Amino acid sequence: MSHLILSEFDIIFAGGGTTACVVAGRLAAYDPSLRILILEVGQHTLNKPIHVQPYQYPFNQEPASTTVTFNIGNPSPRLNGRAPIVPCGRCVGGGSCVNFMVYTRAPASDFDDWGANGWESEALIPLMKKLETYEVQPGRRTHGYDGPIKVSSGGCKLDISDEFIHVGTTYHKRQYADDTDDLETCNTYSPWGKYIDGTTGKRSDAAHYYIYNQAHNPNLHVWDGKRVKRVIFEDKRAVGVEFTSDPVSSPDADQSSSTVRALKLVVVSAGAFGSPGILERSGIGAEAVLKRCGIEQLVNLPGVGENYRDHNLVFAPYLAADGVVTTDALLRDESVIQESLAQWNSSGKSLIAQNGLDSKIKWRPDDEELKAMGSAFLPRWKEFFQDRPDKAVAIFTAFAGILPPPRNYIAAGYYTLYPVSVGSVHINVTENGKERIDFTTGFLDDPSDIVPLDFAYKKTREIFRRMPSYRGEVTAGHPDFPEGSAAACREVSGPVDLNAPDINYTAEDDEAINQFHRDTMQTIRHSLGTCAMKSEADQGVVDARLNVYGVSNLKVTDMSISPLNVGTNTYSTALLIGERAAMIIAEDLGINCI
């Protein structure tokens, strides 16, 4: 992979995250003579332990981390005045190098709902298979077995997952299946695959498996620590980009602007936060946004930065029995780390190749649960979910380890997949003229969005109370129930019986749960939609060929193009968008992509 300083390339990628790596890597493989440049604001990830050792993924989310950007939203009354923080990847490979590595795929119907020519599920399923090597089970019809991205069960299995599944299939009365990521199965407990190479035990990310594995190609260039300011146009034709060295990634570099030209194409691929900002700084966006920033409008596209969507996540921590194996052991005992690393280095196994998430259910409420959720959710259920049995309302999971020492911990994780609320991401300027983000998450703005979270707290608590490893709640991580409440949290000596009655919650308890969610609900880092692939009349930004409306030679390829939410952890969708985008660009350039 060449690092020669050139001023002209065939294709320039403004952003080097997951999708950019897929597209650039595929195009470089299809035609090695293409001169391709990726400009990424973050640093390289090649063989760095924090990126390749799966257990280290939480360290990317620490406050001092430079591998993610912490996007601070506007305070929201629906979040009790909180200013929510939404991280996104800030390194070569983007989210694929810092995410939780859970393997989840959206129902096929999600892509049909997009209504975009060439993006129907029938056309995309071959690409889903092309991109993966599914090591979990052989012979599955919708899975692939010779793609670059490895999917496995991880380096070891944790017993917590069996407990969660057992209670789920008995107390919760749901079925079990080996695979609920076959693009249709729903409301069923299952093991949870991981984006971890089953042989090496390393994270399976887009940077290593699409870009770094082509170091022999002198025409594939990655310049890290480079922040793209804007796209350069000549008569509304994109001909290059202007960029600067990033002061965080390259503190000693010259901070003045540079330009580089693209002979064939400019691809904006900076994610749901970065891509709309690049377009707006280039004069593409809503008049009001550009005017307040002193930017001359090139194209009036009011959809730029609108349609922001995400999933709503809550963790509720519990005490676990002594002796239960969780990932907490790696935080508690240096000798465990060294022993696990030795095993991982020799066989790819051990806790090093774990993310603590081995089981899940893509949950839909049954009639009894729907009744218990009350009337506020019923219109949303009837309008969206009732006649779509493949669409889950939320994912429930058991997390084996979540808090620092000295105890053993497990946690219930639950997150909703199709919240109604939408937000926006735009650029703005401060009083002293510096650029800042104007970010409204929209979290919980629609009254129906909090209802599944409130119910999920109660249901997952009942599941955890019945798991053999349960030893009570970590009080600080639960609602502040009134004194004397039957729902009060405490440490206990063991689980309740499978057939024990559920906790009886009062109206005051329900209000405590509601306030708990407004105080603690967070992003699951699945931001999308801000450069939506829709008609221009419907506030779209790109067409089905990913061309930005009103200009030529410019495409957007990342999660920002997704017009609607997807019922999945979004890494799988980002990879898929990359594969489809590579095919589109190859077709446009007359390159054989078979």
N, C-alpha and C positions, 0 to 999 in steps of 0.2 A: 504494500500500500504506500504509494508515493507521497512525500511531503514537500515536493518541489514547489516553489512559489510561482504560480502561473496567474495570469490575469484573464484567461478566457477558457471556458469549458462548454461542453455541449449541453449539459443539464446541471442546474444548481438547485440544491435542496436547502431551503431556509428553515432549519431545524433538523436535529438528528435523533429524534425519538424513535419509538417502536416502528411506526408505519414507514417513516423515511428510510430506516435501515432495511426493511423488507423490500421496498420499491427499488432503492438504489442497488441493493445486493442482487436482486433478480435481474435488473437491467444490465448490470455489469457482467453477470453470468451469461445472459442471452447474447450480448455483444460486447466482448472485452475491449473493443476499440473505442467505445463511448467514453469520452472524458467527463467524469462525474465528480461533482464537488458537494460534500455535505458540510454545512456550517452549523455548528452546535455550540450553544452558549455555555454548556457545562463541560466537564472534563472527560477524558477517556476512561473507560471502564475495564479495559483489557486485563484479565486475570487478577483483578483486585479482589482480595478476600471479601470485602463488604458487599461485593456484587455477586461473586461466584459461589460463596458458601451460604447455602440457604438459610441457616439459622440466624445469620447476621442481618436479615432484612429489617428488623425493627430499628436498627441503628441509623438507617437512612432517614427515619422520621424524627430523630432527636432535634431539639431546637437549634443546635449549632450546625446542623447538617448543611453541606453545600451541594449534596447530590439531589436535592429537591428544592423547589421554590415554594415558599409558604405564601399563598395568595390570601390576603385578608379581605373579607367581605364587609359590606356595609352593615352596621348594627341593625338588628331586626326585632321588632316588638313580638313577633311570633316565637322568637328564641329568647324571650325575656331580656331583650336589649343586648344580647351577645353579638359580637362581631365574629362570625364563623371564619375558621381558617381552613383552606383547602390546599393541600400540597399537590404538586405535580412533578414529574420527573425532570431533572436538570442535569443530564449526563448523556453521553453517547449510548443510545439504546433506550433512553427515556424511562417510562414506567416499567418496561419489561425488565429493567435492571434493579428496580427498587420495590416492586410490588410484592404481594403476599404469596404469589406463585400458585394460587388455586386455579385448577382447571375447571372452568364452567363454560358451557356454550348456550347461547340463546335458542329459544324455540325457532324452528324454521320459519314459522309464520311472522316473526318479527321483521324479517327481511322482505317478505311479501307485502307487509303493511307499509313499507317505505314507498311503494308505488313508483319506483324508478326503473326504467328500462335497463336490462342487463344486470340488475341487482336482485332479481327474484331468487328465492331459495334454490330452485332447481338449477339455476346457473351457478350458484355459489357453493353448493355442497361439494362438487369436485375440487374446488379450491380449498375448502376446509380440510379435505382429505389430503390434498397435495402438500399442505404446510406442516403436517404433523407425523411423528412416529409414535403411535399409541401403544405403549408397552404394558398397559394394565391388563388387557385381555386380547386374545387373538380373534380374528375373523368377525369383527363387528362391522356391519354394513355401512355405517355412516362415518367410520373412523379411517384414518390413513395410517400406513405402516412403513413409509419410506421417505418422509418429509424431514426438513431440517430441525423442527422443534420437537423435542422429546417430552413425552408425558408418561409419568410413572406413578407408583404409589409412594415414592420417597424412600429414604434410607432405613426406616424402621417403622413399625406400627405401634401406636400407643393405645393401651387398653381402654382409655376414656371413650374412644370412638365406638367400641363394642357396647359399652354401657349405654351410650346415647342412642344407638340404634335399637338395642333391646327394649329400652323403655319406650322408644318411639313406636315400635311395632306391637307393643302390648298395651301399655297405658294409653298412648296416643292413637292406637288403633289404625295405623297406616301400614301399607305394604312395604316390602323390601325389594330392591333391585340392585344388581351389580353395577348398572350403568344408568344414570339419569341425565346423561349428557349426550343422548342419542338424537337430540333435536325435537323430541316430543314428550318423553316421559316426565310426569309431574306428580307432586303430592306423594312422594315415595322416598323412604329413607334409603340412603346408599353410602358407600365409601366415597371419598373425595380425592380425585386424582390431583397431581401436582405437575407444574412445569419444572420438573427436575429430571435430569438425565439419570435413568435407572442404573447405568453402568458406572459413570464417574461420580454421581452424587452431586453434580454441579447444577446451578440454576440454568434453565434453558431460556435464554433471552435472545432478542433480535440482534443485538450488537455482535455477540460471539458467533451466532449461527448463520448470519447473513452477510456480515461485513468483515469481521476480523479473520474469518476463515478464507478470505480472498486477499490476503496480504501480498500474494504473488502478482496481483494485477496492478501495474504501474499507473493505470488510468483512473483508479478509484481512490479519491482523496477525501480525507476527513480532517477538517480544521476545527479543533476544539477551542473553547474559550472565545468564540466569536459570536457576537450578538447582532443579528440582522435588524437593521433599522427600518429599511423600506425596500420596495421593489422599484427599479428604475424603468421608466417607460419612454418609448419613442412612438408618438402617434398612437397611443393606447396599446402598443405592443410591448410586452415585457422583454427587456433585453439584458437585465442583470440585477444586482442587488447592491445596496450600500450597507456596510457593516462596520462595527468597532470591536476592539478587544474588550472582553468583559472584565471589569475590575475585580470580581470575586475569583473567577477561574484563572485569570491572567493578570495578577496585580502589578507585575513589573513591565507589562507590555505597553506600547504606545497606545493611548486612548483616542487618537485621531481617527477620523473616518477613512475607510478605503472602499473601493468599488471593484467588482468583478463581473465580467460579462458572460451571458448565456447565449449560445448560438441557436439552440433548439428549443429550450423550455426552462421556465422557472417554476419550481414546485414549492409552495408554502406548506410546511409540515411541522409547525411549532406547537400543535396541540390546541385544545379548546380555549386556552388562555393566550398563547402566543400568536396563533394564526390570525384571529381578528385584529389584534394589535398591529401586526405587520401590514395588513390590508388598510387599516385606518391611517397609519402613518404614511401610506402610499397614496392617500387621497381616495380610497374606496370605502364608502360607508354612508351613514346618515349625515345629512347636512348639519344638523345641530351639534352632533358629536365633533365633527371636523372643525366647525366654526369656532367652538369654544377652545380648541387646541391650536387655532391659527393655521390650520392645514387647508390648502386649496383643494377643493373637491375635483376629482377626476371622473368618478362614476358615482351616481346616486344609488347606493345599495343599502337601504335601511335595515335589511336583515343581518348585516354584519354585526356580530357580537350579541345578537338576540338569541332566544331559544335555548339558553343555558339549562342543561339538565344534569342530574346526578342521582345517586341512590342514598337513602337515609339509613345510617348505621348506629346501633347502640351495642355496647358491651356491658354485661352485668357480671361482676366477678364473684366467685364462690371459693370457700375454703375446701381443700382436698385432703384426703386421708394421707397420713405419713406413709411413705413407701410407694405411693403412686408415681409413676414415671411421667414427668412433664418436661417441657423445655425449660422450666424454671431451674432445673439442675445445672444448666449451662451458665446461668447467672450467679449461681450460689457457690459453685465449687470449681476452682481452677483445675484440680486434678481430673474432674469429669470432662472438662474442655479438652485437656491434653490427651486423655485416653480416647475420647470421641474423635479428635482430629487424626490421631494415629490410625484408627480404624477406617476413617473416611479416606485418608490418603492411600491406604492399601486396597480398599474394596469399594469405596463409594457409599458405604453404609454408615450407620450410627445416627445419633441425634443431630449431627451437623447437617444432614440431608433431610431435615424436618422443618415444617412450618407450624406444627401444633394443630393442624386442621385436617382431620382424617375422615370426617363424616358430615353429612348435611341432609336437609330435606328442602326441596323447592316446594314451599307450603302454600296450599289453598285451603280456606276454611270450609268445613262441612256445614250442614244446615244448622247444627247446634251451635257451632262456633260463630257462624254468621249472625245468628240471633243474639248471642252474647255480645257481639261487637256493636249492636245498636243501630239506630236509623241513620246516623251521620255517614256511614260508609255504604249503605245500601244502594243509593243512586249510582255511585262509582262501580260497585259490583255488577249491577245490572247492565250498565252502559258498556263496560270494558271486559270484565272477567267471566261473567256467567256463561256465555256461549263460546268461550275460548278455553277449553279444558287444558291446553298446553301452556297456558300462561300462569305462572306462580305469582302470588301476592308478595311473598317474601321468602328469603332463605334463612333457616335456623341452622345453627351449628354449635358444636362443643369445641371450645378452644382449650387445649391442654397446656396451660401456662400463659400468664399474661402480666404478672406483677413481679417486682423485685423481691429479693430474699426478705425475711428468713423462711417463710412458709411455702407450702405447696399450694398452687392455685389452679383453678379451672375457670372458664368463663363461658357464659351464654352469649353468643353473637347472633344478632338478627338485623336484617336490613331489607327494606322494601325496594321492589324492583321497578315499579311503574308509578312513582309519585306524580300527581297532577301538576304540582307547582313548577313554574319555570322562572329563570332569572336572566341575567345579562352580564356581559363582560365588555367593557369599553376602556379606551384610554381617556385620561383627563390630565390636566396640569394643575400643579399647586400654585399658591400665590407667588412663589419665587420662580415660577416658570419651569419647574422640574416635572417630568412626566410621572404620573402615578396611575394605578389601576382603579377603575370605577366598577366595582364588582358587587352585584346583588345576587345572592344565591337563590332567593325565593323559597328557601327551606320552610316547610310547614305552612306556607301562605294559604294553601287550600285546606279547608277544615277536614276534609276526608283523609289527608295524608298522615295525621297523627294517630288515627284510630287503629290501624294494624299494628303500630308500634306499641300502643297501650295494651292491646290484647297479647302481642308477642311476649311482652314482659311476663305476664301472668302464666302463659302456657309454657314458656321455656323454664320458668321457675318451678312449675309443677314437674316437668321432666327431670330437672336437675335434683329436685328433692328426693326422687326415687332412684337415682343412680348410686350404686354401692360406694363410690368414692366421695360422695357429698358429705361435708361436715359443716354446713351452714353458709350464711352469706357474709361477704366482706361489706360491712354496714355502710362504709363511706361510698361505696359504688352502687348504692341502691336508693330508692325513694325514701324520703324522710317521713315515714308513716307516723300518725299521731300516737301519743303515749297510750299504751293499753290496747293497741290495735292487734287483731289476730294476725295481721300481715307483718308485724314487727320483725326485723331481721336480727339474727343472733347466731352464735356458734353453737353447734349441736354435736352429739356423739355419733350420729349415723343417720342414714336415710329413713324416710317413712316407708310404709308398706306400699306396694304397687296399687293396692285397692283402697288406700287411705283417701278420705274426702279431700277435695281441693280446698285451698284457702278461701275463706269467705271475705270478700273485699267490700267495705262500706263506700258510700259516696265520698267521704273524706279520703279514704284510701285511693280511690280512683283519681281524685284531684291531685294527690301526692305523686302518683305515677305520671299523670299528665305534665305536671310541673317538672318532674325529674327528666322527662324526655325533652322538654323545651330548654332545660338547663344543660343537657349533656349530649343530645343527639348530634352526630357529626357526619361529615362526608365519609364515603368509603373510597374516595379518590377515583370516581368513575365519571369525570367531567366530560361532557360532549355537547354537540348540537349548535355551536356558535357560528359555524359557516355552513349552514344546513344545505343539503342536497334536495332542494325543492324548486318549484317553479318560482320565477322571479316575482310573479304577482302574489305569491304566498310567502313573501319575505325570504325566498331562497337566495343563496349566495353562489352556489355552483350547480351546474346541470349534471345529468347522469354520466357524462364523460369527465366530470370533475373540473370543467372549465369555469373560471370565474366570469360571471355575467358582465358584459360591457367592455371587456378587454380581450386580447389574444395572447397566446403563448404563456398563459398563467393558469396553473391548477392548484387545488388544495387537496392534500391527501393525509388525513389523520382523523381522529375521533370527532373533530369538530364538524365533519360533514354529515354525521348521523342525524337524520331529521327527527327521529323519535327515540325514546328510551329503548334499551334492550335489556331483556331479562337475564342478565349474566354479569359476571365480573368481566370487565371490558377488554382485557388483554387479548382474548380470543377474537373479539371483533376488530380490534386494531390490526392484528395479524391478517385477518381476512380482507379488510379494506386495503391493506398493503398489497396483497396478492392480486386483488382485482385491479387496483390502480396500476400495478406493473404491467398487467395484460393490456389495459387501455392505452398506456403510453407506448408500449411496444407496437401495438396496432397502429397508433397514430404515426409512429416513426417508420413503419414498414419493416419491423424487426420480427423474426420468427421466434415465438415464445413457447413453442411446444417442448 
